[in-house]
Amino acid sequence: MERKKVLIVSQEMDPYLVLSEIGNVVKKIVPYVHDNGLEVRVLMPRFGVINERRNRLHEVVRLSGINIIINDEDHPLIIKVASLPGARIQIYFLDNDDFFKRKMVFRDEEGKYFDDNIDRMLFFSRGVIETVRKFGWAPDIIHCHGWMSSLIPLFTKTTYLKDPIFSDTKTIFSVYGVEFEEKLNDIFLEKVKISEDIPDEAIEQLSGLDYSSLIKSAITYSDAVVWAMPNLDQREELESFSESKDTLEIEKDIDIAPLYLEYYNKLLGL
């Protein structure tokens, strides 16, 4: 029987980049799930701090060549790949010189939040979707980790809903702690509306122009939600958006990998 497909989308993953607990969680999940019956692929940004030589990244020419339009400008999407050490799992990196060449991640050397972080998020989110379409690899589950992936549930449930690659996909969003406190630029709302399929209420939900708005949108358009950190400060504010969702609660000091595998199997009806 063909294995079910799980796409992990994350802004970080050990050993390539660890900024928070997200990077450690993804590293624990991926090889375990892949070794226990599911086919797993990972997509993440190729931030400039990721050492290509040390991590043996190389470009996948057959996948590169897509252009993502941001601010009415074409930005070439370059796909690179590496094999996860000790596992037969491909980690794909989405790259672009305009957005990811700098040797910092989300802030400059003085701690200032990059003005174009919203463009980088849009490029990454749409790049993930276009890369999966080019794979011709229909994921049964897309599991999103981190705010950089927070628009993917919205896009797959609106603009790309009728695409056969995503028509049967279940999306999961993991909620971690607050990752930034800055306000997003007003033009962000205009940029998000990439097609007429995105409803006005989705734009309205994002109008708070902050981290919470992104997470509320991600929860609203996901099929399932993982509360990835115990005692999450924002839990009460966000919980109402997950009332109709299938949820997974992560408790402290447990072996998370088998728990995630069991959860995926449950959502897949296995």
C-alpha positions, 0 to 999 in steps of 0.5 A: 500500500502506498504510504501516506504523505506528510509535508512539514513546513517550518522556518527552522530545523536542527541541525540547519537552524535552531532559533527556538523550540520549533527547530528541536521539535521538528527534528524529533518528529521527522525521522521518527514519523518517516521510519514508522510508515509515513512518507515525510518531506520538509520545506524550510527557508534557506536563510543566509545563516545556513551553511550550504557547504557544511550541510551539503545543500545543492540546487535542484535545477528541475524544481527551480525556475518558478517566479513568485510575484511580490510587490508586482515584481518577479522573484525567482524561486531557487530550490536546494536540497540536503539529506537529513544526517542519519536518515533517508529524508530530503530537506528542501530549502527555498531560496532567493537572493533578495529575501534570504541572502543576508546573514541574519534571520529576522532582525539586523545586528542592532535587533531591528526587525527587517521591514521586508519580513512580510514579503519574505513570509509571502514569498516563502508561503507561496513558494512552498505551495508552488514547489509542492505543485511542481513536485506533483506530490499531493500531501495528505497532511501539511503540518505548519510550524512557525509564523513564516508558515502561517498563511499556508492554511489560508492559501490552501483552503481558498486560492488553491482549494480546487487544485487537485494537489491540495483538494484532499489535504488536511492542514495542521498548525502548531501554536508556539509562544509569541515570536515577534511583537512588532506591527506589520505594515498596513500594505500587508493586507493588500499583499495577502489578497493574492486572488479573488478566492480569498474572502474579505473576512479573512483579510479582516481577521488579519487587520490587527497586523500583528503576530496574534492575527497571523496565528488566528488566521492559521488556526481558522483555516487549519483542520487541526491545531497543536498546542505545542507548548504547555502554559501558553500565555496566549492560549485563552485569546486563541482558543475560541478559534480552535473550538471546532478543530481537532486538537492535540495537547503537548504536555511537558516532559513527554516523548513527542515523536510517538505522540505526533505519529499517533495524531497523524495516523488518527487524522488520516484514519489509519 
